[in-house]
Amino acid sequence: MSVKDPQAKDSQGLARTGTGSQTVKQEKQTARQEQYFTASPNSPDARRTIHVQLAGREVAAEVSHGVFSGNRLDLGTSVLLRRAPAPPEHGDLLDLGCGWGPIALTLGLRSPAARIWAVDVNRRALELTRSNAVSQRLANIHAVEPADVPTDVRFDAIWSNPPIRVGKEALHDMLVRWIPRLSDHGAAYLVVQRNLGADSLVPWLSEELGEGYAVSKYASAKGYRVIEVIRQA
């Protein structure tokens, strides 16, 4: 029996490696699409508990596959939670694109008298947010699909790590749907990675929303911008 020269199959080996790489890339793309577009993700619902710092305390949170940042508190959200100003103590506050709920939980902990709306199209994300709210005894958090937010609700604050990777058109549609629902003097805080278009989003929002809104860069940290949008009376 002859021993095969490992170099003799280089081209086939590279082809197999390329195929494997392509498969991994497709799997990651599918997972990302599930996070943003799929109501019921196909990935295994393998739940586990992580420990994160939210609102100045350690919180045990349940996470899973098929939701945004399903194994940690992502850097962008962490920047938003550290740099955004204190949320209103009362009123309706919105976490737009809640994932497993770190923003909603923070708002609930910091503003226990407010009503928190945690919105996502991903039902697994909503289930996780509800479970995490229960574990923290936060009865003021309402995790719902977008269509289930009453149309007459106006938000005193919107906090969001918006899904930039859904594409510009889908992102813009989402922002112009929800930001105009700010109450008078209400403010939205959006965290966006600088190299994914944060700086260009500021003038676009200003032009699209028009008079009556003040749009600016509120803070910067670790490659992210926090964008502030204030609705003026």
VENJO-V957288 format. One record per backbone hydrogen bond with DSSP energy under -1.0 kcal/mol. NH is the residue of the N-H (numbers start at 1). CO is the residue of the C=O. E is the energy in kcal/mol with one decimal. If there is no record, write none. Layout:
nh: {NH:NH}
co: {CO:CO}
e: {E:E}
//
This chain:
nh: {8:10:13:14:15:16:17:18:19:20:21:22:23:24:25:26:27:28:29:30:31:32:33:34:35:36:37:46:47:48:50:52:54:57:59:61:63:72:78:79:80:81:82:83:84:93:94:95:96:97:98:101:105:106:107:108:109:110:111:114:115:116:117:118:119:120:123:126:127:128:129:130:131:132:133:134:135:136:137:138:141:142:144:148:149:153:155:156:157:158:159:160:164:166:167:171:172:173:174:175:176:178:179:181:182:183:185:186:187:188:189:190:191:192:194:196:197:198:201:202:204:205:206:207:208:209:210:213:214:216:218:219:221:224:225:226:227:228:229:230:231:232}
co: {5:7:9:10:11:12:13:14:15:16:17:18:19:20:21:22:23:24:25:26:27:28:29:30:31:32:33:44:45:63:61:59:57:54:52:50:48:69:74:75:76:77:78:79:80:115:157:117:159:119:119:98:101:102:103:104:105:106:107:111:91:140:93:142:95:144:39:122:123:124:125:126:127:128:129:130:131:132:134:133:138:116:118:145:146:150:181:92:92:187:94:189:162:163:164:167:168:169:170:171:172:174:175:178:179:155:231:183:156:229:158:227:160:225:223:193:194:193:197:198:200:201:202:203:204:205:206:210:230:228:226:226:224:221:192:219:190:216:188:214:186:212}
e: {-1.8:-1.4:-3.4:-3.0:-2.1:-2.7:-2.6:-3.1:-2.6:-2.7:-2.7:-2.7:-2.6:-2.4:-2.4:-2.6:-2.5:-2.5:-2.4:-2.7:-2.5:-2.4:-2.5:-2.4:-2.0:-1.7:-3.2:-1.8:-1.1:-1.9:-2.8:-2.6:-2.7:-1.5:-3.6:-2.9:-2.8:-1.2:-2.1:-2.4:-2.2:-2.7:-1.7:-2.4:-2.5:-2.7:-2.7:-3.3:-1.6:-2.2:-1.9:-2.3:-2.9:-1.8:-2.7:-2.7:-2.5:-2.5:-2.3:-1.8:-3.2:-2.9:-3.3:-2.7:-2.6:-1.3:-2.5:-1.9:-2.4:-2.4:-2.5:-2.6:-2.5:-2.8:-2.4:-2.4:-2.3:-1.3:-1.6:-3.0:-1.2:-3.0:-2.3:-2.0:-1.5:-1.7:-2.5:-2.9:-1.0:-2.0:-2.9:-2.3:-2.0:-1.8:-1.5:-2.4:-2.8:-2.4:-2.0:-2.4:-2.5:-1.7:-2.4:-1.8:-2.0:-2.9:-2.5:-2.7:-1.4:-2.9:-3.1:-2.3:-2.1:-2.5:-3.1:-1.6:-1.2:-1.1:-1.5:-1.0:-1.4:-2.7:-2.2:-2.4:-3.0:-2.9:-1.5:-1.0:-2.4:-2.3:-3.0:-1.4:-2.2:-2.0:-2.9:-3.1:-3.4:-3.1:-2.4:-2.4:-2.8:-3.0}
//
